[in-house]
Amino acid sequence: MSTPKHCPGFENFKNLQSFTCKCPKCDESKEIFSDEFEKIHKCSKCGEEIDFTSCTYEAG
């Protein structure tokens, strides 16, 4: 048996992209990953729903 070179499940997540979205109400930033676009996200500061059209790609 060989020792893995990275965490189990790494292959499922290695192509994820990170996006920064701004709350339309209070302008708070929230990081959302590309596999989370189907979920509803709310601002952690004011509770407003995040609009994905306000997201920008974060090159890592």
Backbone as ProteinMPNN parsed JSONL, in Angstrom:
{"seq_chain_A": "MSTPKHCPGFENFKNLQSFTCKCPKCDESKEIFSDEFEKIHKCSKCGEEIDFTSCTYEAG", "coords_chain_A": {"N_chain_A": [[0.84, -1.179, 0.0], [0.557, 2.216, -0.823], [1.451, 5.506, 0.33], [-0.843, 8.17, 0.29], [-0.503, 11.181, -1.676], [-1.889, 13.433, -1.195], [-4.845, 14.749, 0.467], [-7.629, 12.483, 0.997], [-10.248, 12.465, -1.393], [-9.419, 14.708, -2.706], [-9.29, 14.858, -5.514], [-11.92, 15.394, -6.255], [-12.231, 18.066, -5.716], [-10.184, 19.621, -6.779], [-10.466, 21.235, -9.022], [-12.059, 23.352, -8.37], [-13.303, 26.705, -8.402], [-12.893, 29.914, -6.975], [-15.043, 32.525, -6.048], [-15.695, 35.941, -5.407], [-18.336, 37.533, -3.955], [-20.44, 40.36, -3.719], [-22.619, 41.74, -1.339], [-25.77, 42.982, -2.268], [-27.079, 44.808, -0.677], [-25.547, 45.693, 1.63], [-22.935, 45.658, 0.825], [-21.068, 43.841, 1.777], [-18.479, 41.399, 1.504], [-18.457, 38.051, 0.256], [-17.157, 34.812, 0.027], [-17.621, 32.406, -2.443], [-17.716, 29.154, -3.721], [-17.276, 27.44, -6.872], [-18.776, 25.069, -6.948], [-20.975, 25.613, -5.464], [-22.999, 27.118, -6.572], [-25.641, 26.375, -7.023], [-26.869, 26.567, -4.613], [-28.662, 28.638, -2.266], [-27.385, 31.638, -1.135], [-26.807, 33.725, 1.623], [-26.073, 36.954, 2.893], [-23.732, 37.244, 5.477], [-23.69, 39.36, 7.147], [-26.004, 41.104, 6.909], [-28.078, 39.481, 6.029], [-29.268, 39.549, 3.529], [-30.114, 38.105, 0.355], [-27.626, 36.773, -1.814], [-26.772, 37.872, -5.023], [-25.726, 36.166, -7.812], [-24.797, 37.403, -10.116], [-23.266, 39.45, -9.295], [-20.822, 38.49, -8.665], [-17.248, 38.019, -8.774], [-14.455, 36.501, -10.337], [-11.819, 34.994, -8.549], [-8.55, 34.772, -9.019], [-6.314, 32.266, -8.154]], "CA_chain_A": [[0.0, 0.0, 0.0], [1.354, 3.446, -0.883], [0.94, 6.651, 1.074], [-1.382, 9.194, -0.624], [0.255, 12.433, -1.735], [-2.786, 14.504, -0.769], [-6.007, 14.305, 1.234], [-8.655, 11.734, 0.266], [-11.275, 13.337, -1.949], [-8.789, 15.854, -3.358], [-9.628, 14.875, -6.947], [-13.252, 15.977, -6.426], [-12.233, 19.503, -5.446], [-9.001, 20.318, -7.282], [-10.812, 22.172, -10.091], [-12.984, 24.375, -7.886], [-12.907, 28.097, -8.547], [-13.399, 30.767, -5.915], [-15.615, 33.787, -6.5], [-16.061, 36.883, -4.36], [-19.617, 38.17, -4.258], [-20.778, 41.503, -2.859], [-24.014, 41.856, -0.957], [-26.372, 44.15, -2.932], [-27.642, 45.733, 0.314], [-24.57, 46.322, 2.528], [-21.636, 45.597, 0.141], [-20.19, 42.876, 2.445], [-17.948, 40.382, 0.598], [-18.624, 36.647, 0.634], [-16.497, 33.89, -0.893], [-18.46, 31.284, -2.845], [-16.99, 28.272, -4.629], [-18.013, 27.11, -8.086], [-19.706, 23.96, -6.757], [-22.043, 26.069, -4.576], [-23.883, 28.059, -7.266], [-27.033, 25.933, -6.966], [-27.376, 26.874, -3.282], [-29.003, 30.027, -1.954], [-26.434, 32.2, -0.187], [-27.239, 34.976, 2.243], [-25.025, 37.764, 3.501], [-23.553, 36.941, 6.898], [-23.814, 40.603, 7.905], [-27.36, 41.653, 6.952], [-29.059, 38.461, 5.698], [-29.776, 39.712, 2.164], [-29.704, 37.042, -0.563], [-26.544, 37.167, -2.722], [-27.037, 37.743, -6.459], [-24.502, 35.659, -8.42], [-24.31, 38.282, -11.181], [-22.337, 40.41, -8.693], [-19.609, 37.77, -8.298], [-16.067, 38.138, -9.617], [-13.517, 35.38, -10.214], [-10.593, 35.25, -7.813], [-7.442, 33.922, -9.478], [-5.592, 31.831, -6.989]], "C_chain_A": [[0.89, 1.249, 0.0], [0.669, 4.557, -0.084], [0.398, 7.682, 0.085], [-0.569, 10.479, -0.557], [-0.594, 13.634, -1.335], [-3.995, 13.902, -0.082], [-6.955, 13.464, 0.386], [-9.739, 12.692, -0.222], [-10.73, 14.538, -2.688], [-9.202, 15.982, -4.821], [-10.975, 15.535, -7.203], [-13.247, 17.498, -6.347], [-11.088, 20.284, -6.081], [-9.313, 21.329, -8.376], [-11.803, 23.245, -9.657], [-12.417, 25.771, -8.13], [-13.584, 28.898, -7.444], [-13.887, 32.083, -6.511], [-15.913, 34.648, -5.282], [-17.323, 37.601, -4.802], [-19.873, 39.276, -3.247], [-22.271, 41.482, -2.58], [-24.605, 43.107, -1.622], [-26.884, 45.198, -1.944], [-26.555, 46.454, 1.116], [-23.135, 46.257, 1.992], [-20.608, 44.689, 0.847], [-19.737, 41.827, 1.429], [-18.19, 38.984, 1.155], [-17.95, 35.792, -0.418], [-17.417, 32.706, -1.152], [-17.674, 30.469, -3.871], [-17.895, 27.811, -5.763], [-18.969, 25.935, -7.931], [-20.894, 24.342, -5.877], [-23.051, 26.995, -5.254], [-25.352, 27.657, -7.213], [-27.677, 26.274, -5.621], [-27.749, 28.35, -3.159], [-28.016, 30.499, -0.89], [-26.964, 33.524, 0.321], [-26.047, 35.654, 2.881], [-24.947, 37.46, 4.991], [-23.714, 38.182, 7.772], [-25.271, 41.063, 8.028], [-28.451, 40.65, 6.577], [-29.66, 38.554, 4.309], [-29.277, 38.563, 1.288], [-28.666, 37.576, -1.546], [-26.955, 36.886, -4.163], [-25.743, 37.333, -7.144], [-23.988, 36.51, -9.578], [-23.331, 39.319, -10.635], [-20.992, 39.77, -8.339], [-18.479, 38.031, -9.289], [-15.137, 36.978, -9.309], [-12.261, 35.812, -9.476], [-9.514, 34.292, -8.29], [-6.584, 33.557, -8.291], [-4.211, 31.489, -7.311]], "O_chain_A": [[1.865, 1.318, 0.748], [-0.541, 4.529, 0.138], [1.094, 8.042, -0.864], [-0.016, 10.822, 0.487], [-0.07, 14.734, -1.156], [-4.154, 12.682, -0.051], [-7.078, 13.699, -0.816], [-10.098, 13.632, 0.486], [-11.502, 15.318, -3.246], [-9.438, 17.087, -5.309], [-11.168, 16.166, -8.242], [-14.159, 18.149, -6.856], [-11.03, 21.505, -5.931], [-8.492, 22.208, -8.638], [-12.331, 23.973, -10.498], [-11.206, 25.984, -8.069], [-14.705, 28.595, -7.035], [-13.229, 32.675, -7.367], [-16.335, 34.138, -4.245], [-17.375, 38.196, -5.878], [-19.559, 39.138, -2.064], [-23.081, 41.236, -3.473], [-24.006, 44.18, -1.55], [-27.102, 46.349, -2.323], [-26.611, 47.673, 1.276], [-22.214, 46.751, 2.643], [-19.416, 44.759, 0.549], [-20.526, 41.41, 0.581], [-18.134, 38.763, 2.365], [-18.139, 36.008, -1.615], [-17.928, 32.083, -0.221], [-17.048, 31.024, -4.773], [-19.119, 27.794, -5.633], [-19.903, 25.814, -8.723], [-21.733, 23.495, -5.573], [-23.878, 27.599, -4.573], [-26.226, 28.514, -7.344], [-28.902, 26.27, -5.505], [-27.208, 29.198, -3.867], [-27.834, 29.839, 0.133], [-27.496, 34.335, -0.437], [-25.121, 34.993, 3.353], [-25.966, 37.423, 5.682], [-23.859, 38.075, 8.99], [-25.727, 41.378, 9.127], [-29.632, 40.929, 6.781], [-30.485, 37.717, 3.943], [-28.149, 38.099, 1.456], [-28.799, 38.69, -2.053], [-27.426, 35.795, -4.481], [-24.755, 38.064, -7.074], [-22.837, 36.348, -9.984], [-22.645, 39.992, -11.404], [-20.12, 40.432, -7.776], [-18.713, 38.236, -10.48], [-15.042, 36.527, -8.167], [-11.706, 36.876, -9.751], [-9.574, 33.101, -7.983], [-6.174, 34.42, -7.515], [-3.45, 31.097, -6.427]]}, "name": "protein", "num_of_chains": 1, "seq": "MSTPKHCPGFENFKNLQSFTCKCPKCDESKEIFSDEFEKIHKCSKCGEEIDFTSCTYEAG"}
